[in-house]
Amino acid sequence: MLRITLVNTKGGCGKTTIATNLASYYAGKGFCTVLMDHDPQGSSSSWLGLRSGELPLINSIDAARQRAGVTRSWQLHAGLDTEVMVVDTPAGVNGSQMIELLRQTDIILVPVMPSVIDMQATAGFIDNLMRAGKVKSMSKRVGIIANRTKLGTHSYRVLEQFLAGYDLPVVAHLRDSQNYVNAMEAGQGIHELRTKSAARDRDQWSSLLEWLKHNHKDEIPAYRPSITLRPQLNEVVSC
């Protein structure tokens, strides 16, 4: 199973948008996919609730809310059939929560937006992640995603300079696009949004998807046709 976690203590950087788009991509490729939502706001779970039954199945685990009569370990159980798990995390994750999340993931993706406030917050987070989080000793792969960017702007150049100061790969540059808003409102991912303008956005995912495939090519099986069933919130079913 490939486990991908979106994390940054700064809120509003696009963790949920990237998590939902990754989940829909892998589900569309035929992988048994689970979207785990640790955020009390439940945005990822809400997105799943908007999803049409005609779209590929994405199972959901609402990790932010304890279910009555269910142990925590069972609630977070992904199921034996799960091939890809995408984890959406809240803002303000503390040290102990961070270490626990790291233990349960293979890939860490850190979205950062081109604003001074976001870069300052992310700088402290990355430092804590690499030191207190013990990422290297846990052999975790970390990738940075430059999110909601506008090519050629001053803020874009500042972000590029900021990211160049870290010994971490920038695995994608995603532009600021209304297509992501439209997809979220429809319970879809950018790869499912069949509009002409979305083609450019889909192309920008190529570097991230290739990086994920290269770093964990043995964690996910070969492609198989997906099954289009209605997702069941808080219930992991066989794919």
Secondary structure as a PSIPRED ss2 file (coil, helix, strand):
# PSIPRED VFORMAT (PSIPRED V4.0)

   1 M C   1.000  0.000  0.000
   2 L E   0.000  0.000  1.000
   3 R E   0.000  0.000  1.000
   4 I E   0.000  0.000  1.000
   5 T E   0.000  0.000  1.000
   6 L E   0.000  0.000  1.000
   7 V C   1.000  0.000  0.000
   8 N C   1.000  0.000  0.000
   9 T C   1.000  0.000  0.000
  10 K C   1.000  0.000  0.000
  11 G C   1.000  0.000  0.000
  12 G C   1.000  0.000  0.000
  13 C C   1.000  0.000  0.000
  14 G C   1.000  0.000  0.000
  15 K H   0.000  1.000  0.000
  16 T H   0.000  1.000  0.000
  17 T H   0.000  1.000  0.000
  18 I H   0.000  1.000  0.000
  19 A H   0.000  1.000  0.000
  20 T H   0.000  1.000  0.000
  21 N H   0.000  1.000  0.000
  22 L H   0.000  1.000  0.000
  23 A H   0.000  1.000  0.000
  24 S H   0.000  1.000  0.000
  25 Y H   0.000  1.000  0.000
  26 Y H   0.000  1.000  0.000
  27 A H   0.000  1.000  0.000
  28 G H   0.000  1.000  0.000
  29 K C   1.000  0.000  0.000
  30 G C   1.000  0.000  0.000
  31 F C   1.000  0.000  0.000
  32 C C   1.000  0.000  0.000
  33 T E   0.000  0.000  1.000
  34 V E   0.000  0.000  1.000
  35 L E   0.000  0.000  1.000
  36 M E   0.000  0.000  1.000
  37 D E   0.000  0.000  1.000
  38 H C   1.000  0.000  0.000
  39 D C   1.000  0.000  0.000
  40 P C   1.000  0.000  0.000
  41 Q C   1.000  0.000  0.000
  42 G C   1.000  0.000  0.000
  43 S H   0.000  1.000  0.000
  44 S H   0.000  1.000  0.000
  45 S H   0.000  1.000  0.000
  46 S H   0.000  1.000  0.000
  47 W H   0.000  1.000  0.000
  48 L H   0.000  1.000  0.000
  49 G H   0.000  1.000  0.000
  50 L C   1.000  0.000  0.000
  51 R C   1.000  0.000  0.000
  52 S C   1.000  0.000  0.000
  53 G C   1.000  0.000  0.000
  54 E C   1.000  0.000  0.000
  55 L C   1.000  0.000  0.000
  56 P C   1.000  0.000  0.000
  57 L C   1.000  0.000  0.000
  58 I C   1.000  0.000  0.000
  59 N E   0.000  0.000  1.000
  60 S E   0.000  0.000  1.000
  61 I E   0.000  0.000  1.000
  62 D E   0.000  0.000  1.000
  63 A C   1.000  0.000  0.000
  64 A C   1.000  0.000  0.000
  65 R C   1.000  0.000  0.000
  66 Q C   1.000  0.000  0.000
  67 R C   1.000  0.000  0.000
  68 A C   1.000  0.000  0.000
  69 G C   1.000  0.000  0.000
  70 V C   1.000  0.000  0.000
  71 T C   1.000  0.000  0.000
  72 R H   0.000  1.000  0.000
  73 S H   0.000  1.000  0.000
  74 W H   0.000  1.000  0.000
  75 Q H   0.000  1.000  0.000
  76 L C   1.000  0.000  0.000
  77 H C   1.000  0.000  0.000
  78 A C   1.000  0.000  0.000
  79 G C   1.000  0.000  0.000
  80 L C   1.000  0.000  0.000
  81 D C   1.000  0.000  0.000
  82 T C   1.000  0.000  0.000
  83 E C   1.000  0.000  0.000
  84 V E   0.000  0.000  1.000
  85 M E   0.000  0.000  1.000
  86 V E   0.000  0.000  1.000
  87 V E   0.000  0.000  1.000
  88 D E   0.000  0.000  1.000
  89 T C   1.000  0.000  0.000
  90 P C   1.000  0.000  0.000
  91 A C   1.000  0.000  0.000
  92 G C   1.000  0.000  0.000
  93 V C   1.000  0.000  0.000
  94 N C   1.000  0.000  0.000
  95 G H   0.000  1.000  0.000
  96 S H   0.000  1.000  0.000
  97 Q H   0.000  1.000  0.000
  98 M H   0.000  1.000  0.000
  99 I H   0.000  1.000  0.000
 100 E H   0.000  1.000  0.000
 101 L H   0.000  1.000  0.000
 102 L H   0.000  1.000  0.000
 103 R H   0.000  1.000  0.000
 104 Q C   1.000  0.000  0.000
 105 T C   1.000  0.000  0.000
 106 D C   1.000  0.000  0.000
 107 I E   0.000  0.000  1.000
 108 I E   0.000  0.000  1.000
 109 L E   0.000  0.000  1.000
 110 V E   0.000  0.000  1.000
 111 P E   0.000  0.000  1.000
 112 V E   0.000  0.000  1.000
 113 M C   1.000  0.000  0.000
 114 P C   1.000  0.000  0.000
 115 S C   1.000  0.000  0.000
 116 V H   0.000  1.000  0.000
 117 I H   0.000  1.000  0.000
 118 D H   0.000  1.000  0.000
 119 M H   0.000  1.000  0.000
 120 Q H   0.000  1.000  0.000
 121 A H   0.000  1.000  0.000
 122 T H   0.000  1.000  0.000
 123 A H   0.000  1.000  0.000
 124 G H   0.000  1.000  0.000
 125 F H   0.000  1.000  0.000
 126 I H   0.000  1.000  0.000
 127 D H   0.000  1.000  0.000
 128 N H   0.000  1.000  0.000
 129 L H   0.000  1.000  0.000
 130 M H   0.000  1.000  0.000
 131 R H   0.000  1.000  0.000
 132 A C   1.000  0.000  0.000
 133 G C   1.000  0.000  0.000
 134 K C   1.000  0.000  0.000
 135 V C   1.000  0.000  0.000
 136 K C   1.000  0.000  0.000
 137 S C   1.000  0.000  0.000
 138 M C   1.000  0.000  0.000
 139 S C   1.000  0.000  0.000
 140 K C   1.000  0.000  0.000
 141 R E   0.000  0.000  1.000
 142 V E   0.000  0.000  1.000
 143 G E   0.000  0.000  1.000
 144 I E   0.000  0.000  1.000
 145 I E   0.000  0.000  1.000
 146 A E   0.000  0.000  1.000
 147 N E   0.000  0.000  1.000
 148 R E   0.000  0.000  1.000
 149 T E   0.000  0.000  1.000
 150 K C   1.000  0.000  0.000
 151 L C   1.000  0.000  0.000
 152 G C   1.000  0.000  0.000
 153 T C   1.000  0.000  0.000
 154 H H   0.000  1.000  0.000
 155 S H   0.000  1.000  0.000
 156 Y H   0.000  1.000  0.000
 157 R H   0.000  1.000  0.000
 158 V H   0.000  1.000  0.000
 159 L H   0.000  1.000  0.000
 160 E H   0.000  1.000  0.000
 161 Q H   0.000  1.000  0.000
 162 F H   0.000  1.000  0.000
 163 L H   0.000  1.000  0.000
 164 A C   1.000  0.000  0.000
 165 G C   1.000  0.000  0.000
 166 Y C   1.000  0.000  0.000
 167 D C   1.000  0.000  0.000
 168 L C   1.000  0.000  0.000
 169 P C   1.000  0.000  0.000
 170 V E   0.000  0.000  1.000
 171 V E   0.000  0.000  1.000
 172 A E   0.000  0.000  1.000
 173 H E   0.000  0.000  1.000
 174 L E   0.000  0.000  1.000
 175 R E   0.000  0.000  1.000
 176 D C   1.000  0.000  0.000
 177 S C   1.000  0.000  0.000
 178 Q H   0.000  1.000  0.000
 179 N H   0.000  1.000  0.000
 180 Y H   0.000  1.000  0.000
 181 V H   0.000  1.000  0.000
 182 N H   0.000  1.000  0.000
 183 A H   0.000  1.000  0.000
 184 M H   0.000  1.000  0.000
 185 E H   0.000  1.000  0.000
 186 A C   1.000  0.000  0.000
 187 G C   1.000  0.000  0.000
 188 Q C   1.000  0.000  0.000
 189 G C   1.000  0.000  0.000
 190 I C   1.000  0.000  0.000
 191 H C   1.000  0.000  0.000
 192 E C   1.000  0.000  0.000
 193 L C   1.000  0.000  0.000
 194 R C   1.000  0.000  0.000
 195 T C   1.000  0.000  0.000
 196 K C   1.000  0.000  0.000
 197 S C   1.000  0.000  0.000
 198 A H   0.000  1.000  0.000
 199 A H   0.000  1.000  0.000
 200 R H   0.000  1.000  0.000
 201 D H   0.000  1.000  0.000
 202 R H   0.000  1.000  0.000
 203 D H   0.000  1.000  0.000
 204 Q C   1.000  0.000  0.000
 205 W C   1.000  0.000  0.000
 206 S H   0.000  1.000  0.000
 207 S H   0.000  1.000  0.000
 208 L H   0.000  1.000  0.000
 209 L H   0.000  1.000  0.000
 210 E H   0.000  1.000  0.000
 211 W H   0.000  1.000  0.000
 212 L H   0.000  1.000  0.000
 213 K H   0.000  1.000  0.000
 214 H H   0.000  1.000  0.000
 215 N H   0.000  1.000  0.000
 216 H C   1.000  0.000  0.000
 217 K C   1.000  0.000  0.000
 218 D C   1.000  0.000  0.000
 219 E C   1.000  0.000  0.000
 220 I C   1.000  0.000  0.000
 221 P C   1.000  0.000  0.000
 222 A C   1.000  0.000  0.000
 223 Y C   1.000  0.000  0.000
 224 R C   1.000  0.000  0.000
 225 P C   1.000  0.000  0.000
 226 S C   1.000  0.000  0.000
 227 I C   1.000  0.000  0.000
 228 T C   1.000  0.000  0.000
 229 L C   1.000  0.000  0.000
 230 R C   1.000  0.000  0.000
 231 P C   1.000  0.000  0.000
 232 Q C   1.000  0.000  0.000
 233 L C   1.000  0.000  0.000
 234 N C   1.000  0.000  0.000
 235 E C   1.000  0.000  0.000
 236 V C   1.000  0.000  0.000
 237 V C   1.000  0.000  0.000
 238 S C   1.000  0.000  0.000
 239 C C   1.000  0.000  0.000
